[in-house]
C-alpha cells in the first residue's frame, strides 16, 4: 500500500504532470472566455456582469500561462516579467470576483463607497507589480531582484484573500436576511460553495509559501497539481449548475435533464382524460399527473374551473373560496398590459418571474408577483379556450422546496393544460359523451375490419396449404355405364359406381348424366367423397351419341361460393360466403346451421359478423338455441371465460347490479367479490339471459358501459375501463316494454344495433328445411357405408315439415331419434357409429368428445372440462372413460 502511494505521489509531484494539468486548465478557461465574448457581443445580452466575468477569466488564463511558461525552458528575464504580470492579474482577478459577487446581489449596480475604498489598495498593488515588471525587466539572476518584491507579495496576497473572505461573509448574510429570488440564492450558494471557497482555500495554501520564495516554482508540485485539477473540475461543475439556473440570463428558463418519460406516462393520462365525465375526475387526474410527472404532492396541485363559464351548464353551483375570489378579482380587474403579459408568458412561475424582475423590473412582472404571493402559488397555469379564460391550475408555494421547475417541465405542463382545456370545453358543452361514444364505435369498427382481414387470410391460407392435389378425374358415361378415364378419377370417386347404385356419389353421377342428356347443356353439382370432403362433379355432352363426359375435382374458391352467391343480393356479403366455407369460424357456424338456403344463409352471415365484432349482442331465438349460439360467439371471439348470468324474474333488489359493477365501499358490504366487469376484463364473455328482468337503474349502468367502454362502481362516481364482451337475450318484445316504461330506451337503442336471430323453422320453406335436415343427418352419421341406408326419406322429411319443430335443437333431436329408430329397424345399430358430440353446442366440449380418451392427455383440455363441470363423474361420462382415469389425470394436473 505504501508503494502505491509513493508511486502516485511521484507521478503527481512532477513538473511534466503539472505542465499537462495547467495546460488543460488554460484550455478550459479559454473556452469559457470565448463563450463569454460571444455572449457579450450578442444583441440579446446587455448584462454588465459579463464584463466582470471577462476580466476574471482573462486574469485566470494569464496566471495559468505564467505557470506553463515557467515549466518550459525560457529566458529568465521574460519569465520574471510574466511572473510579475501574473501577480498583478491575480489581484485583478480577486478584486473583480468580489465586485462580481457584490453586484450579483445588488440590482442597482452602482459602486458603493466601501467598494471604492477597497479597490484603491488593489489598484496600488497591481500598478506596483506591473511597474516592477517594466522597471526591472533586465534582471538576469534571482539575486538581482529587489527585496521589496517579496514583501509586496505577502501584503498583496494577504489583502486579496482578506477582502474576498469578507465579501463572501457579507454575501452569505445577504442571502439569509435579504428577500432575494430563490434562483439567485441558489446561484450564490453554488458559486460560493463549489467555486470561490475551493479557489480561496487552494490559493491560501499556495500563495504564502510562494510569496516567501524568490522563485515562482517550489520544490513540490503535488499541491499545485491537485489544486489545478480540483479548481478546473469545480469551475466546470459550477458553470454547468449555475447556467442551468439561468445564470446571467444565459437561458430563458431553468434548465434540467428530464428524468420522467413524459410521453409514456402521458399516454395513460390521455386514456384517463378520455373517460372523464365530471370536473371532480379531472381534478383527481391532474393531481395524479403532476405527482407522477413532476413529483408534486397530490394535495399541493389544484384545478379550478371558472364558475362564470360553467354555471350555465349546471356543472357546479358552489360559492367561491378565498383563493378563487382573489384570482377572479385579479383576472377581472388587471390591466390589459398585464393580461397580454400573462398570455405571452403562458405559465406563471414565481421563481422565474422574481429572478427576471430582480434585474429587469417591470410593472407587469411586479403585479403578477404580487398576485402569486396573494394566492401563495409557485405556478399558475391559465387554460384558455380561444380568447376565454376557461380554467387554471395552481401549484402551492414551495411544493418542491429544493427543486425549480425547468423549461422542459413547464412545456410538459402546457401540453397537459392544452389537452385538459379541450376536455373541459367538451364537458361544459356536453359533447364529451358523444366523443367517447364515437371513439368506442371507431375502435369496434376497426376491430371488426381487422378480424375480417384475418378471416380472409385464413381462407386463402386454407387453399395454399391444402394437402389435396389439384387433380381432375375424368369419367365417361355411355350405354348407361360409367368408366374411369384416368387414375385421378378412380382415387377421387373410390366407389364402384356401376354396382353400388344407392351410394350418394353414384346418385350424383347419374343425376348429372341424366340432366346433360336431357338438356344437352353442361351441368354441375356438389357432393361428398367417401371421406366426407366436398367434391365437384361437372358434366358436358360428348360428341358421341348419348355419351357424357364428367369431371370430378375438389372445389376451389369460386366453386364454393358460385352456388350460393345467387342467394345474396348484396355483393358486400359475398366475402362472408368464402369465410363460412374455408375458415374455422365459418365451419363452426356451418355445423350449428348446416344449410345454404337464402334465409339460412343470411342468418349465418349475421351470426359470423356478430362473432367477429366486439359490440354488444342481443339474441332473439328459441330458448334451446341460446346456449349453442352463445358458445359459438364466445369461441370465435377467442375469449377464455364464459360467465352466464341468468335473471330469472324481475329484479326487486340490487343484487345483479352489485354482481356486475360492485358497490361503493361506503355502504359497508362485507365479503364483496370482484365485480364481473373487472373479473372478466380482457378475457371473458358475459351472457345476460333475460336482460329485460334487470331493474332500470342497473340498465342505466349497463348502457353506460356498452356505449362508452367504461363503467361506474354502483352508487359511486369512480369510473373504470373494461374489455368484456356482452351478450344479452330476451324472450320479450323490448319495444313494447320501452313504451310501457319497463325497459330503458337507451339500452334498447344500443342492443338493437346488433341483433342476432335464428330463422323461424315455422316459416322456413320446405326446400330449406329439407336441406337443413339433410345437413344434420350427415353430421350425425360417422359411418359412411350406411349413409344411403339411414338417410332421410322424402316421407320422413315431409313428416318433419308437417310437424315443424320450434328450434334447431329440437330439429336435431328429432333427426337423431329417427336415425336411431332406422338403425334398430335395419338391425345395424351395432355397425353404425353416431357422432357423440352431435347434440352438443359448445365447440370446446365437442372437440373433447371427439378426442374421447385421448383428451385425458391434454392438460389444457382437462383444465377446460374441469372448469365447466367441476365433476369427475361428468367428465368420465362425457369422454366415455372410467372415473379412476379421470381422477388420476386430475391429480397429475392439480385440478382439485
N, C-alpha and C positions, 0 to 999 in steps of 0.2 A: 504494500500500500504506500509506504514511504517513497519507494522508487517511482511509483506512478505520479505522485505529487511533485517529485523532483523533476521528472521529465516534463510534466505540464508547466511547471514554473520556468524551466529553461526555455520552453517554447515561447511563453508569454514575455519573459524578460529578455527580449531580443529586439534589436534595432530594426531588423527586416520585417518582423511581425508588426512593430509599431508603424513602420512605413506603410504597410498594407492597410492597417486599421485607419490611420489618418487619411489615407487616400480614399478609402471607402466613405469616411465621414465627409470629406470635401466634396465628393461626387453627389452625395445625398443633399448637402446644403446648396450646392449649385443648382440641383434640380428644383428645390424649393424656391430658390431665388428666381429661376426662370418663370415658374408659375406665378410668383408674386408680381414680377414685371409685366407679364401678360395680363394679369388681373388689374394692375394699376393703370395700364393704358387703355383698358376697355371702357367703352362709354357707359356701360351699365353700372360700374362700380365707381363711386365718388368718395369712398371711405378714407379719411386721413390716416387711420390706424395702419393702413398698408405701408405708409412711409416709414413708420417706426419698425415694422417687420423687415422692410428692405434694409434699413441700417443695421438691425440686429443680425440678420442672416449674412450680410456682406462682411461685417466685422468678424463673425464666427468663421466664415470661409477664409479670411485672411489669416486668422490665428492658425487654422489647420495648414494653410500653405506655408506658414513660418516653420511649423514642425517638419513638414516634408522637406523643405529646403535645408534645414539643419541636419537631417538624416542622410543626405547625399553629399558627396564631395563638393566643396564650394570655396569661393573666395571669402576669407574671414571678414573683410570689410563689408561685403554685401550681406553676409549672414548677420552681423551685428546690426546693420541698418534695418533688416527685415524684422529682427527680434524686437527692436525698439518700436518700430511701427506696430507690431503685434500687441505690445503692451498698451500702446495708445488705443488701439482698436478694442482691446478688452475693456478699457474704461468706458469707451463709447458704447460698447455692447450692453454693459450692465446698466449704465445710465439710461439708455434707450429702453431697456427692459423695464426699469422702474417707472419711467414715464408711460410706457405702453400699458402696464397694469393699472396705473392710476387713471389713465384716460379711458380704459375699458369700462370702469365703473362710474365714470363721470359723463353724463350726457351733454354737458355744456361744452366741454373740450377746451377750456381756457386754462392756461398755466397759472397756478396759484403762486403766491409769494414764496411759500416754503419750498415749492419745487424750483423756483428760480434761484433761491439761495443755495439749494443743494446742487444745482447744476454748475455753480461757479467753481467749486473745487475740482469737479470733474473736468471742466474746460481747462483749468490751470494744469492739472496733471497731464492731460492729453497734449497740450501745447509743449510742455516740458519734454515729454518723450519724443515728440516729433522734432523738437529743437535739438535734442541730443543726437537724434539720427542724422540730422543735417550738419551740425557743427563738428561732431566727432566722427565723420564718415571715414577718415583716413586712418583710424586706429587699426593696427595690424596684429596686436597682441592683447591678451587679457590684462596685462599689467598697465597698458596704456589707457584703459577705460577709466573715467573719472569716478572717484569714490562716492560722490553724491548719488550716482545712479542706483547703487544698492539700497540706500536709504529711501530713495524715491519709489522704488518697487514696493518696499514694505508699507510705506504710507499709503500709496495708491491702492494696493491690494486690500489693506485693512479698511480703507474708506469705502470702496465699492461694495465689498461684502457686507459692511455695516449698513450702508444705505439700502441695499437690496433686501436685507433681513427686515429692516424697519418698514420698508414699503410692503412687504408680504404680510407683516403683522397688521398693518393698517387695513390692507385689503381684506384679510380674514375677518377683522372686526366689522367692516362694512357689510360683508356677506351675511353676518349674523344679525346685525342691527338695522340695516337699511332694507326697505322693501324692493329689492331688485327682482327682475324677472327670473323665474326658475331656470330657464335655459341659460341665462347669463351666469347665475350662481353655479350651475353645473360646469360651465366652461371654465370659470375661475378655479374651481376645485381641481379640475383635471390639469390645468396649466400649472398650478402650484404644486400639486402632489406628484404629478408624473414628469414634469419638466424642470421647473425652477428649483424645487428642493433638491433633486439629484444633481443638477448642474452646480448649485451653490455649494453643496457638500463636497462634490468632486474637486471643484476649484479651491475650496478651503484646504483640502488635504494636499493639494499640489502647489498652490501659489506660494505658501510660506516657505517650504523647502527650496523652491526655485528662486524665490526672491532673495534668499540669503546666499545663493550661489552666483558666482561671477559668470558662469556659463549657462546657456539655456538648457542643456541636456545634463541630467544627473546620471548617476551610475546605475539606477534601477528604472527599467521601462515597464515593469509589470503593472504598477498602479496606473500609469498613463494609458496602457493598452486597455485595461479593464474599464477605466473611466471613459475612454473614447467609445468602446463598444456599447456600454450601458447608456451613455448620453445619446448615441446615434439611434439605438432602438427606442429610447424614451421619446426622442423627437418624432420618430415615425409613428409610434403608437399614439402619442399625444395629438399629432397632426390629424391622424385618422379619426380619433374620437371627437375632437372639437369641430372638425369640418362637418361631421355628421350632425352636430348640434348647431348648424347654421353659423359657424364661426365667421365673423366679418361679413355675414350675409352672402357667403360663397354659394349657398343653396337657398332656395325659396322656402323650404320647409325642412324639418328634422328628417334626417335620412337614417335608414336602418336596413339590415338584411332580413327579408321576410322569412319567418320560421314556420308559419302555418300555411298549409297548402289550401289557399282560399278557394281555388276552383273546385277541388274535390269536395270540400265542405259546403260550398255554395250550391252544389247540385242537390244535396239533401235539403238545404234551406228552401230552394225553389220548389221542391216537391211539397214541403210543408206549407209554403205560401199558396200553392195551387189548390190545397184542400181547405184553407182557412175561409171561414164564412162570417166570423164575428171579429169586432175590434179587440176583444179580450184575447183571442187567439193570436192576433198579430202582435200584441204587446208581449205575450209569452214567447213567441218565435223570435222577436227582436232581442229580448234579453238573452235567450239561449245562444243566438248567433254571435252577439257581442262577447258572451262568455267564452265560447269555443274559439272564435277567431282572434279576439283582441285581449283575452284574459281580463275582462272587466267583470267584477262580481255581479251576479244577476240583479241584486237589489239596487245597483248603482246606475242602471240604464232605464230610461223612461220614454215611452212613446205617448205623445199627446196628439189627439185629433181635434182640430179646431171645431168648437161647437157651432159656430156660425155656418159651417159647411155641411153639417150633418143633422141638425135638428129637423130640417125639412123632411128628411128621410126616416126620422124616428129611430135612428140608431142609438142615440143616448140623450137623455134628458136629466143631467146631473148638474149641480152647482159647481162653479169653478173653484178650485183650491187656490191657495195664495200664490203658488208659482205660476199657475195658468193665468191668474189675473194679472200678475206682473208682466208676463210675456205678452198677453193680449194688449195691455196698456202700451208697452213699448212698440209692438208691431203697428198698432193703430196710430200712435202719435209721433213716431220718429220722422225725421226729415227725409226728403227724397234722396239727398246725398247719402244718408246712412242706409236707406233701402237699396240704392244702387251698389253701395259698397258690399252689403250682405249678399246680393245676387252675384256680384263678381267674385267674391271670396268663396261662396258656395258652402263652406264649412267653417264655423267659427271656433277656433282653438284658442283658449285663454293664454296658454304659454306662448304660442306663436305670435299672437297679437301684442302681448305685453313686451316681448323681445323687440319686435319691429317698432313699436311705439316708443320704446326707450331711447332709440337713436333717431328715429324719424317720427316725432309726434304729429298726429293729425286729429282733427275734431271727430271724424268718423270713427277712428280706432278708439279714441277716448270714450266716446258714447257707447260703443259696443262693449268695451272692457267694463265700464260701469254697469251695463246691463248684465253681463256674465257674473259679475260679483254679486249683484242683487239676487240672482237665481241660484248662486253658488254652483256654477257649472264649469266643467273643464271643456266640454264640447257642446256645441249647439248646431244641429244639422237641420236646416229647413227643408221641407219637402213640398215641391211645387207641382201644380197641375196647370200647365200653360202659365198664365201670369198670376194665378191664385195660390196663396199660401195654404196648402191643404192640411199639413201636419208638421210635426217636428220631433226630432229625437234629441234627448238631453242626457249627457253623462255627468254625474255628480263631480264636484271638485275633489281632486286628489283621489279619484277612484283607482288610479295606478300611481301611487306616491313616488315610486322610484323609476318610472319609465315615462317617456314622452310619446306622443302619437306621431309616427313617421308619415312621410308623404305617401308611402305605399299603403299604409293602413287607412289614411284619410281617403285615398282613391277607392279602396275597397268599401269603405263606409258609404261613399257616394253612390257606388254601383248598387249596393244593397238598398239605399234610400230610393234610388230610381225605380227599382222593381217594386219596392214597398208602396211607392206613390201610385203606381198603376193598380195594384191590388186594392188599395184604399178607395181609389176612384171607382173601381168596379163594384166594390161592396156598397158604396154610397149610392150608386146608381142601380143597384140590384141586378147587375149584369154578370156577377161572378158565377152564380149558379149556372147560368146559361153557358158561360165559357167552359166551366168544368165539365158540364154535360156534353158539350160538343167535343171537348178533348177526349173524353172517355169513348164517345162514339167513333172518333177517328182512330183511336187505339184498337177498338174492337174490329173496325173495318180493315185496318192494317193487318191484324192477326188473322182474319178470315182470308184475306188475299194471300198471306204467307202460307197458310195451310193449304189453300188451293194449289199454289205453286208446288208444294211438297207432294200433293196428290198427283199432279201432272208428272213430276219427276219419277215418282214411284211407278206410274203406269208405263212410262217409256222404258224404265229400267226392267220392268217385268218382261217386256218383249226382247230387250237386248240380252238379258241373262237367261232366256228360256232355253231349256235343255232339248226341247223338241226341234229337230231339224226341219227346215222348210222344204220337206219332201212332198211331192204331189203324186198321189196314186191315181192310176188310170184304170177304169173298169168299163168293159164293153157289155152291152145288153142286146142280145139278138135271140130271136126264137124263144123268148120267154126264159132265157137262161143268162146268168152273169158269168163273166170270165175276167180274170185279172190281167191287166196289160203290162204290169211291171211289179218288181219286188216291193216297192213302197206301198202299193195298193193292198197287198197281202198283209203287210205289217200294220197298216192303219186300220183295216177292217177286222182282221183276226177272227172272222166268223165264217162258217160255211153257209153262205147266203143262199145256196141252191137247195140245202136240206133244212136249215133252221128258219122256216118260213115265219114263225111267230116272233123272231128276235126283233127288237126295236130298230136295229141297223138295217135288217132285211126289209122291214116295213118301209123305212125311209127311202131305201134304194128303189123299191118297187113303186112308191108314190111318185118319185121324181121321174122314173122311166115312163109311167103312165101319163103324167102331165105333159112331158115333152112330146110323146107320140100323139097325144090328143090335140094339143095346141100348136105343135110344130114351132115352138119358141123355147129359148133357154129357160130353165127353171133351177131353183136352188132352195135348199133348206138346211137347217142346222140340227144335228143330233148329237149323241154322245157315244164315244167308243167304249170298249169293254172295261176301260179304267175309269170311266165316268167323265172324261175330258170332252169338251165340245169339239165337234167335227163338222166341217162344212162339206156338203155334197152339192155339186153343181153339174147339171146335165144339159147337153146340147144335141140336136138332131145329127145323125150321121148321114153321109152321102148314100149309104146302103139303105135299102128299103126296110122300114120298121126296125131300125137299129138306133141305139142311143149310146153316146159316149159320156161317161160320168167321171168327174174328177173329185178326189177326196183330199182334203188338207186341213191342217189346224188353222183356225181363224187368225187374222191379223186385226189391227185396229179398225180398219174400215168395215171388215166383215161383222165385227161385234156390234157396231153402232148403226149399220145401214138398215137393219130390220126394225130398229126401234126409233130411229130418228124421225120417221114419218108421224110418230105419235106425239112428237113435241113440235108445237107451232112456234115456240120461242127459240131462236138459234143460240141465244146466250146460255141455254141449258144443255147444249149438245156435249160440252166438255164433261158434264156430270155423268152422262151415259158411259163415257170412257172410264171415269173413276169407279163407277159401280161395277164394271166388268173386270178391271185389272188391278185394283188396289185392295189391300187387306180390309180397309174400312168399307169399301163397296161390297166385298164378299160377305162381310158380317151382315150388312143390310139385306143382301140378296138371300141369305139364309133365313133372316127374320121374315122377309116377304118375297118368296120366290115366284114373282110374276113379272110380266113385261107389258101388260095392257096399259092403255093410256092413263086411266085413273090411278092404277097402282104405281106406274112409273112416276107420275107427278108427286105422289106421296113419298116415294123413296128418295127423290131428289130433294124434297123439302127436309126430310129427315137427315140426309147427308149434309146439306147446307147448315142445318142447325148444329150438327155434331162438329163441324169444322169452325164454328164461331165460339165466342165467349159470352154471347148475350144470354140473358135470362130467357128461359123457355117455358111456355105454357102448353101442357099436354091435354088434348081433348080426344079421348078414345075410351074404349071399353076398359073396365077396371082390370080384367085379366091381362090386357096387353100393356098395362102401365109399366110394370117392373121390367119385362123384357126390353121395352123401349128405353127405359132409364139406364139399364145395364149397357145397352149398345152405345148410348150417348156418352156415358161415363167412360167406357172402354176406348172409344175413338178419341176422346179428349185427352187420353194418356194421363188420367188422374189416378192417384193411388188409393184414396179412401172415399167410399161412398157412404154417406150418412142419410138415413131415411127418417124424416120427422113426420109422423102421422098425426094429424089434428082430427081426432075422432068426432068431436062435437064442437058447437060454438064455444069459443074460449070465454070464460067468465072471470078469469084472473090473468095475471101477467107471467105465468109460468113459462109459456112459449117465448115471450119477449126476453125473459131472463136467460133461457137456454140459447137463444140466438145472439143476444147482444150483451149479456152480463147485466150488472146493475151497479149503480153508483155506490161506492163503499160507505157513503154517509148513512145509508139505510141499515147498515149493520147485518147484512145477510151472511150467516155463517156457512162454512163448508161450500162455498161457491165454486163451481167448476169453471174452467175456462169457457168463455162463450164460443159457440160453434164457428162463428166467423173468424175467430182467432185460431181455434184449434185446427180448422181445415184450411187455413191460409196457404195458398200456393199449390197445394197437393190434393185438395178434396172437392167433392161434388156434394151439394146439399139438395136433397129432394124433399120438397114440402108437399105432402099429399093432403088434398082438401084445403087448399090455401084460403078458400072463402071462409073457413071457420076461424081464422085469426081475427082478433079484435082490431078495431080501426086504428088504435094507437100503435099497435105492433106493425100494422100495414104501413103506417107513416114511416117508421124506422126502416122497414124493408124497402120501400120505394126509394128512399134516400140512397141506400146502398146500391140498388140497381141502377139508378140514374148517374151517380157521381163516383162510384167505386170506393167510397169511404162511408163509414158507419159510426154512429154515436153510441156510446155506452148508455144503456137505458136509464132515463132520468138524469142524464148528465150532458154537458156540452163538450166533453172530451171526444175528439174525433180520431179514428184510426183508419188505416187503409187495409184492404184485404183483396185477395185474388181467389175467391171461392166461386165455383160455378153453381148457379142457382137454376133448379128445375122445379116447376110447380105443376100441379094438376088439380082439376076440379071436375065435379060431375053436375055443376050448376050452370045456369046461364048468367054469366057475370054481368052482362049489360043490364039485365033486369035487376040484379042485386044493386048495381050502381044507382039505378033510378029510384030504388027503394031506400037508398042510403045505408045499405048493409055492407057495401064493399067500396073501397076507396077508388075514386075515379082516376087519380094519378097512377095508382098501381095497375089498374086495368089498362090504361093507355100504354104503359110500358110493356106489359105482358103480351098484349095483342099484337105487338110488332113482330113477335117471333113465336107464332102458334104452330105446333106440330100436331097433326091429326091423322088418324088412320082412316082409310076409306071404309064406309059402312058396307059390310057384306050383304046387308039387306037391300041395298040399292045397286050393288055391283052387277054388271052384265053377266049373262050365263057363260060367255066365252072366257071372260077374265076370271070368273070363279072356277071354271073348269081348269084353266091353266094354273091357277093358284093351287088347286087341289092336286094336280099332277106334280107340281113342284114339291109340295110337302111329301107326296108319295115317294119320289126319288130320294129325298133327304132321309126318309125313314128306313129304306131298304138298303142294307150294305151288301147283300148277296146279289150280284148282277145276274147270275144264272136263272134266278126265279123272278126277275122283274117283270117279264112278259106275263107270267102266270098270276102275279099278285097285283099288277097294275089295275087301276080302277076302270070298271066298265062304264059304258055310256049310261046304263041303267043306274049304277051307283052314283055317278056324277049327277044324274037327274034327281036322284033322291036327296042328295046334298043341296041341290039348287032349290028344291021344293021346301025342304026343312032347313032353311039357312041358319047357320049359327050366328051369334051376335058378334063374337070376337074371333080374331085369328087363332088365339089359344084354343078356343073351343073347336075350331075347324081342324086344327092339328090333332086334338084329342079324338075327334070323330074318325079321322083318317086312320089313326093308329089302331083304333078299335076295329075298323073294317079290315085292316091288314091282318090283325091277329086272328080274326074270325076266318078269313080266307086261308091263312096258313094252316089252321086246325082242320078246316074243311077238306083241304087238299092233302092233309097229313104230311105236311112238310115243315111243321113248326120246329123240328129239331135241326133241319138243314138250313133254315132261313135265319139270318142274323140281322136283327134290327139295331139301328143306331141308338145306343143307350142314352145319348145326350139329346135326343130328338125333342123331348118336351121341355128342355131347359133353355132359359133365355140368356143367362149370364155367359158371355164369351169365355171368361176365365174358367168357370166351372165346366163348360163344355169341353175345353181343352184338357182339363184334368180328367174328366170322364173318359175321353178318348184315349188318354195315356194309360188309364187303368192302374195296374200295379206299378207300372213304370213311373208314375207320378211320385211314388214314395222316395225316389232317388233325387228328386229335385227339391232342395231346401226352400227355394223361393215359392214353389208351387205349394208345398206343405204349409208354409207360413201363411199364404193366402187362404188356404182351406181352413186353417185353424182360426184365423181372424173372422171368417164368415160364419163358421158353425160352432166353434168352441165346444166341440163334442167329438171324441174319438170314435164313438159308435156310428155317428152320422157319416163321418169321413170314410170309415171302413165300408159302410153300406154303399156309399156313393161310388167308391173305387172298386168294389167287389172283392175285397181282401179281408183277412182276419183282423179282428181288433188288436190282437197282440202285435201284429206287424206295424200297425199304425202307432201303437203305444211305444214300441221300440224306436221308431223314427222320431216321434215327438220328443223322447228323451235325448236322442242324438242331437236334435236341432234346438233343444231347450225351449220347446213350445208347451209351456205349462202355465 
